[in-house]
Structures are given as structure tokens and as C-alpha cells.
Amino acid sequence: MHLYLWKRLVKDTTAPGRTRRLLTVLLIALAVLLAATLIGPRALGLRESAWLAWPGYFWFGLLAYLFLTLLVLEPVRLLLRSWVRRGPPAPEEPSTDPAERGTDPEPSGINRRLFLARTSAVAAGVASVGLVGVGAANALGPPDLLRVPVRLGRLDPAFNGFRIAVVSDIHLGPLAGRRHTERIVRMINESEPDLIAVVGDMVDGTVAELGAAAEPLRDLVSKDGAFFVTGNHEYFVEDTTEWLHELERLGLTPLRNEHTAIRRGAAGFDLAGVNDIAGETKSDGPDFERALAGVDPSGPTILLAHQPIMVAEAAERGVDLQLSGHTHGGQMWPFHYVVAGVQPSLAGLSTVDDTQLYVSRGAGFWGPPVRIGARPDISVLTLESGS
């Protein structure tokens, strides 16, 4: 991507000389910055590499959109190829012989190739900066609070109006810290939920690095508790169990391939949770058999599972509703289409066989602090009985 940008933004728009060299050095420096940003947390530690994260990840987002907008402009270049060829030639590289300097006549008229290259570069730059600016405002601003009614056929009327706050993909890390958590906790508490479901990808670092950022989670308030299942990012840290113990200390109940009954008098439903697929790399993967063993067949089962793709197995086992995250709603258009190719749903409520699937777009972001076409959200699902 950097090589393509150098061709279109540097080589095509400048004559050989000092300007081209300076821009080349700048682009190389940005490539090194991005590489350092991506490997920094593992090589240096989260705190030590945090100062790289803001410029590095913003450049990551800008790089992606410069690359895409320039690709979109390639057909325009092809269409104007004959027009360019009819124009005057591009200026030649200046001679190094002092005797010959100043003897070459300037080409008459505007060089069409250079004009097209510079116009394309400016258009791509303006479009990319605008997109990244809007996307950053979306990603760094408050999540949308979505209120979603969900009907469950086997739900006892005693649970009509029962509210489940669903939040996923908080992604505490170098760019999202304690204030991010405090805002999420405040928004959830203001929705007055009966139950809170945190469906994975809470952290991108260790307890030592991010424990203070997660601390506000102890202030979550709900009638029937707050529950957590692992996402793939919980397995990127060396000790997943350390985070699970820390979350328990903060008042969240991890559901590790297990279930619990939520009751209103004699009525009830089962809340189950399975580990993320990424846990298989640490012999801690999902176990539907264990998680659903002994659930009450007369009432509904609600499953917390980080990745929507797990709904296929949930449907086979008669789960009524699966709550998931992971997709970020695509986070940055047009990458939505890539995510949609591997997951059954990007966001919102859908149905797979007889199982309803709700996918949150997530309250945070991963990588570039940019969201385009996929605003962050916290969802409050209101349960109603009936088909």
C-alpha cells in the first residue's frame, strides 16, 4: 500500500529533485511508524508504546482510504489516457552538467500527465481526510443507545419488559482508557437494565496495564447481575484467567461454557455463555454440550457468544436467542463486505433457523479510531413473550 501511494502521490506528482526525496523520506517514516505501532505493544509493552498509537493508528486509517480512493480513480486515469498523450511532454530531469543547465526550453502549455496526477492526489487526499475525520468523530464520540424489542415464544409473561443491556468490543487499550469505560458504565446504568451482558473483546492488554481502565465496571448496576463471555482478544493476552478473576472482583460473572437461571418467582429462563473460538488455541474453546447441559426445556435459553458465526451450533441445540458482537458492524466501510462474507450478520436482529441472533456493533474500536458506516452502540433488548 505504501509503495502504491509513493507511485501515485510522490513519483507521479513531482519532478526528480529535493521535493520528491523529502516526500519519499516522509512516506518511509510513516511506514516505519505504522510497523512500530502494530508491533510496539508486544515488543515494548502497552504503556511504553502508547505514544506511538495515536499518530500510528490515524495514519493506518488514512493510509487505507488513500489507497481505496486512488484505486477508485484508476478508471478515470484509463479513460483520460488518450487525452494525456496528446498533451506536451513531462519536464525532463534537470541536467547535472553546469554547461547544459538553462539551455533546455520549457515545454509549452500545461503538462496533462502532471495535471491529472496532482488533481487525483488532491481529490484522494481531501476525500480521505474527510472520511477519516468523520469516522474519528463517530469512533471517539458516545455510542448510540439502541432500544430493541425482542419476542421469545417460550418466555413467561412474568418477564415481559425485561431489559438486557448488551455491550461488546469495548477494546480498552492504548487509545481507549478509563474515561471510555466510565462513559459506557454511565450509559448502561441510565438505561436501568435488569441484566447486563458483556459479550467479549473488552481488553487489549494485561491486568497490570489496563486494570485501572477497567475499574469503573464495578459501578455497573442491574437487578439480575452483569455477565461476561470471552472474545478473541481476551486470548491475545498471555493470561486470560487473570482477567476473568479481575472481572469477578469487579462484580461481573464470567460464563465459561456454563449457564445460570434467571428467575421471577416460579418463572425463569436460562442464560448461558460459551468461550470464544479463539480459546481453542489455549484448550479453552467453546463447549456447547457443557454450557447447555441441564437447561430447562420449558423456558427459553439466551446464549452469550462473542462471534455471530457460533449461531449455527446454537440453532442446532434449540437456543432461542444468541447475543454477539465481534463484527464492529464492519467498522470501516467498505470492509463491511469482507466481514459479511465470514459472519452470518453484521449488526442488528436476524434469524437463523429458529434461533434469533442479535449482533451489537460494539462500543469501541480496534486499530484506527475510525468508524464509517458503523457507529458504536450499546443495545438494550426488551423481552416480550409471544411468537
C-alpha positions in Angstrom: 0.0 0.0 0.0 2.8 2.4 0.8 4.6 1.6 -2.4 1.4 2.3 -4.4 0.9 5.6 -2.5 4.5 6.5 -3.3 3.9 5.9 -7.0 0.7 7.9 -7.2 1.3 10.7 -4.6 5.0 11.2 -4.9 6.6 9.9 -8.1 3.7 10.9 -10.4 3.2 14.3 -8.9 6.8 15.6 -8.6 9.9 16.0 -10.8 13.1 14.4 -9.7 14.8 16.5 -7.1 14.6 17.7 -3.5 10.8 17.7 -3.2 10.5 14.1 -4.3 13.3 13.0 -2.0 11.6 14.7 1.0 8.2 13.2 0.3 9.8 9.8 -0.2 11.5 10.1 3.2 8.2 11.2 4.8 6.4 8.2 3.4 9.1 5.8 4.5 8.9 7.3 8.0 5.1 6.8 8.1 5.5 3.2 7.1 8.0 2.7 9.9 5.6 4.4 12.3 2.8 2.1 11.3 5.0 -1.0 11.7 6.2 0.2 15.2 2.6 0.9 16.2 1.5 -2.6 15.3 4.4 -4.5 17.0 5.0 -2.0 19.8 2.6 -3.3 22.4 4.2 -6.8 22.2 7.8 -5.6 21.8 7.8 -2.7 24.2 4.7 -3.0 26.4 1.4 -1.2 26.2 2.4 1.9 28.2 5.8 2.3 26.5 4.3 2.2 23.0 1.2 4.2 23.8 2.7 7.4 22.4 3.0 5.8 19.0 -0.6 4.7 18.9 -2.4 7.9 18.1 -0.3 9.0 15.1 0.3 5.4 14.0 -3.3 4.3 14.0 -4.6 7.5 12.5 -2.1 7.1 9.7 -3.4 3.5 9.4 -6.9 4.7 8.7 -5.7 7.5 6.4 -3.5 5.0 4.5 -6.4 2.7 3.9 -8.7 5.4 2.5 -5.9 7.0 0.4 -5.3 3.5 -1.1 -9.0 2.9 -1.8 -9.8 6.4 -3.2 -6.8 6.2 -5.5 -7.9 2.8 -6.7 -11.3 4.2 -7.5 -9.7 6.9 -9.6 -7.7 4.4 -11.7 -10.6 4.0 -14.2 -10.6 7.8 -14.7 -6.9 7.7 -15.5 -7.5 5.0 -18.1 -10.4 6.9 -19.7 -8.2 10.0 -19.9 -5.1 8.2 -21.2 -5.5 9.4 -24.8 -6.1 13.0 -23.7 -2.9 12.8 -21.7 -0.9 11.5 -24.6 -1.9 14.4 -26.8 -0.5 16.9 -24.3 3.0 18.3 -24.1 5.7 16.0 -22.6 6.6 15.9 -19.0 9.6 18.0 -17.9 12.8 16.1 -18.1 15.2 15.5 -15.3 17.5 18.5 -14.9 20.9 18.0 -16.4 23.8 17.7 -13.9 26.2 19.3 -16.4 26.6 23.0 -15.4 27.3 23.9 -19.1 23.9 22.5 -20.1 21.8 24.0 -17.4 19.3 26.5 -18.5 19.7 25.5 -22.2 16.6 23.3 -22.4 13.5 25.1 -23.5 10.5 24.9 -21.2 7.6 22.7 -22.7 4.8 24.9 -23.9 1.4 24.6 -22.3 0.4 22.6 -19.2 1.7 19.0 -18.8 -1.5 17.0 -18.8 0.0 13.9 -17.1 1.3 16.0 -14.2 -2.0 17.9 -14.0 -4.0 14.7 -13.8 -1.7 13.1 -11.3 -1.8 16.2 -9.0 -5.6 16.6 -9.3 -6.1 12.9 -8.5 -3.7 13.2 -5.5 -5.6 16.3 -4.2 -9.0 14.6 -4.7 -7.9 11.5 -2.9 -6.3 13.5 -0.1 -9.4 15.6 0.5 -11.8 12.7 0.4 -9.6 10.5 2.7 -9.0 13.2 5.3 -12.8 14.0 5.3 -13.7 10.3 5.7 -11.2 9.8 8.5 -12.3 13.0 10.2 -16.0 11.9 10.2 -15.0 8.4 11.2 -12.9 9.5 14.1 -15.8 11.7 15.4 -18.0 8.6 15.3 -15.5 6.3 16.9 -14.5 8.6 19.7 -17.9 10.0 20.4 -20.6 8.4 22.6 -22.1 5.1 21.4 -25.7 5.1 20.2 -28.1 3.7 22.8 -30.4 1.4 20.8 -33.6 0.0 22.2 -34.7 -3.2 20.5 -37.8 -5.2 21.3 -37.4 -9.0 21.1 -40.2 -11.6 21.2 -39.5 -15.0 22.6 -42.1 -17.7 22.1 -41.4 -19.6 25.3 -40.9 -16.6 27.6 -43.2 -16.4 30.6 -45.3 -13.2 30.7 -43.7 -12.5 34.0 -40.6 -11.4 32.0 -42.5 -9.0 29.7 -40.5 -5.8 29.6 -37.3 -7.4 31.0 -34.3 -5.3 29.8 -30.9 -6.8 28.8 -28.2 -4.2 28.2 -25.8 -5.7 25.6 -22.3 -4.2 25.2 -19.4 -5.7 23.2 -16.0 -4.9 21.9 -15.1 -2.2 24.4 -11.4 -2.7 23.5 -9.7 -1.0 26.3 -6.1 -0.4 25.2 -3.7 2.4 24.2 -6.4 4.6 22.7 -9.3 3.8 25.0 -8.9 4.1 28.7 -10.8 4.8 31.9 -12.9 7.6 30.6 -14.1 5.3 27.8 -15.2 2.8 30.5 -16.8 5.4 32.7 -19.0 6.7 29.8 -20.1 3.1 28.9 -21.0 2.4 32.5 -22.9 5.6 32.9 -24.9 5.0 29.7 -25.8 1.4 30.7 -26.9 2.5 34.2 -29.0 5.2 32.8 -30.9 2.6 30.8 -31.9 0.8 34.0 -31.3 -2.7 32.8 -32.5 -5.9 34.5 -29.4 -7.7 33.3 -26.1 -6.7 31.6 -24.4 -8.9 29.0 -20.8 -8.1 28.1 -20.1 -10.3 25.1 -16.3 -10.2 24.7 -13.3 -8.2 23.4 -13.1 -6.0 26.5 -9.4 -5.6 26.6 -6.2 -5.4 24.5 -3.7 -5.8 27.2 -2.9 -7.3 30.6 -4.5 -6.6 34.0 -1.3 -4.7 35.0 -1.6 -2.5 32.0 -5.4 -1.9 31.9 -6.7 -2.8 35.3 -7.2 0.8 36.3 -9.1 1.5 33.0 -11.5 -1.4 33.7 -12.1 -0.3 37.3 -15.3 1.7 36.7 -17.0 -1.6 35.7 -17.5 -2.2 39.4 -20.2 0.6 39.3 -22.5 -1.3 36.9 -26.0 -1.6 38.4 -28.6 -4.1 37.4 -31.3 -6.2 39.1 -30.1 -9.6 38.0 -26.3 -9.1 37.6 -23.7 -8.5 34.9 -22.3 -11.4 32.9 -19.3 -11.8 30.6 -18.0 -14.2 28.0 -14.6 -14.1 26.4 -13.9 -12.7 22.9 -11.0 -13.5 20.7 -8.9 -10.6 22.1 -9.1 -12.0 25.6 -6.9 -14.8 24.3 -4.3 -12.5 22.8 -3.0 -11.7 26.3 -0.8 -14.2 28.0 -3.0 -15.0 30.9 -6.8 -14.9 30.1 -7.6 -16.4 33.6 -6.1 -13.3 35.3 -8.6 -11.1 33.5 -11.5 -13.4 34.4 -10.6 -13.2 38.1 -10.3 -9.4 37.8 -13.7 -9.1 36.3 -15.2 -11.3 39.0 -13.6 -8.9 41.5 -15.3 -6.0 39.8 -18.7 -7.7 40.0 -19.1 -9.4 36.6 -19.8 -13.1 36.4 -17.9 -14.9 33.7 -19.9 -17.7 32.0 -17.3 -20.2 30.9 -19.2 -22.8 29.0 -21.9 -22.8 31.7 -25.4 -21.4 32.4 -27.4 -19.9 35.2 -31.1 -19.5 35.8 -32.7 -16.0 35.8 -36.0 -16.2 37.8 -39.1 -14.2 38.5 -40.9 -16.2 41.1 -41.8 -19.6 39.5 -41.0 -18.3 36.0 -37.5 -18.3 34.6 -35.1 -18.5 31.6 -31.6 -19.9 31.3 -28.7 -17.6 30.5 -25.8 -19.5 29.0 -22.3 -18.5 27.8 -19.6 -20.1 25.7 -16.0 -19.3 25.4 -14.8 -17.8 22.1 -13.5 -19.9 19.3 -10.0 -18.3 19.8 -9.9 -20.1 23.1 -9.2 -23.4 21.2 -5.6 -22.2 20.9 -5.3 -22.5 24.7 -7.5 -25.6 25.2 -10.3 -23.2 26.4 -12.6 -23.2 23.4 -16.4 -23.3 23.3 -18.2 -26.3 24.7 -21.9 -26.1 23.8 -22.6 -29.5 25.3 -21.4 -28.4 28.7 -22.8 -24.9 28.5 -26.4 -26.1 27.8 -26.4 -29.3 29.8 -29.4 -29.2 32.1 -31.2 -26.1 30.8 -35.0 -26.1 31.3 -36.6 -27.1 28.0 -39.9 -25.5 29.0 -38.4 -22.0 29.0 -36.2 -20.0 26.6 -32.4 -20.1 26.6 -30.4 -17.0 25.9 -26.8 -17.6 24.8 -23.9 -15.2 25.1 -21.3 -16.0 22.4 -18.8 -13.4 21.1 -18.8 -14.4 17.4 -22.1 -14.4 15.4 -20.8 -17.5 13.4 -21.4 -19.6 16.5 -25.2 -19.3 16.0 -25.2 -22.3 13.6 -24.4 -24.6 16.5 -26.7 -22.7 18.9 -29.6 -23.2 16.4 -28.9 -26.9 16.3 -29.3 -27.1 20.1 -32.5 -25.1 20.3 -31.2 -21.8 21.7 -33.9 -19.1 21.4 -31.7 -16.0 21.3 -27.9 -15.5 20.8 -26.3 -12.2 21.8 -23.0 -11.5 20.0 -20.5 -8.8 18.9 -17.2 -9.1 17.2 -18.1 -7.6 13.8 -18.0 -3.9 14.9 -20.7 -3.6 12.2 -17.8 -3.7 9.7 -16.2 -0.6 11.4 -14.8 1.0 8.2 -16.8 0.9 5.0 -16.3 -0.9 2.6 -14.6 -3.5 4.8 -18.2 -4.4 5.8 -18.4 -6.6 2.8 -15.4 -8.6 3.9 -16.8 -9.1 7.4 -20.2 -10.0 6.0 -18.5 -12.8 3.9 -17.4 -14.7 7.1 -20.2 -13.8 9.6 -24.0 -14.5 9.3 -24.8 -11.0 10.4 -23.1 -7.6 10.6 -25.4 -6.0 13.2 -28.9 -6.0 14.5 -31.6 -8.7 14.9 -31.9 -11.6 12.5 -33.0 -15.2 12.5 -31.0 -18.4 11.7 -33.4 -21.4 11.6 -35.5 -21.0 14.7 -32.8 -19.0 16.7 -32.8 -15.2 16.8 -29.4 -13.6 16.6 -28.6 -10.1 17.9 -25.3 -8.6 17.0 -24.0 -5.4 18.6 -21.7 -3.1 16.6 -19.6 -2.7 19.7 -18.9 0.3 21.9 -15.3 0.7 21.0 -13.0 0.1 18.0 -9.9 -1.8 17.1 -6.9 -0.4 15.2 -7.7 3.0 13.6 -10.0 5.1 15.8 -12.3 5.4 12.8 -15.9 4.2 12.2 -17.5 4.8 8.9 -21.0 3.4 8.2 -20.9 1.6 11.6 -21.5 3.8 14.6 -20.7 2.3 18.0 -23.6 1.2 20.1 -24.9 -0.1 23.4 -28.1 -2.1 22.9 -31.0 -2.5 25.4 -33.1 -5.5 24.4 -36.6 -5.5 25.8 -38.1 -9.1 26.0 -41.7 -9.8 25.3 -43.5 -13.1 25.3 -45.2 -14.4 22.2 -44.1 -15.5 18.7 
